[in-house]
Amino acid sequence: SDLTSQLLTDHYKNVPRRLIETQTFNRIKVSLQQQLSGGDVLNAEAFANQYELWDWRERQAKYIINSV
């Protein structure tokens, strides 16, 4: 989906090309697609909301893990 592609582009842009083509990265992509709801049929506002929600969840998880 477009949302998955945008998230991968923004959050994994420093991943070396050789790692992007591995099974592990493909699992990340599949997991991301499963977490997102309706990523293919979103209007601009819904797209932005889904993007921000995913980004917020990721930050919250990292904050909690790193503060323990």
Secondary structure, 3 states (H helix, E strand, C coil): CHHHHHHHHHHCCCCCHHHHCCHHHHHHHHHHHHHCCCCCCCCHHHHHHHHHHHHHHHHHHHHHHHHC
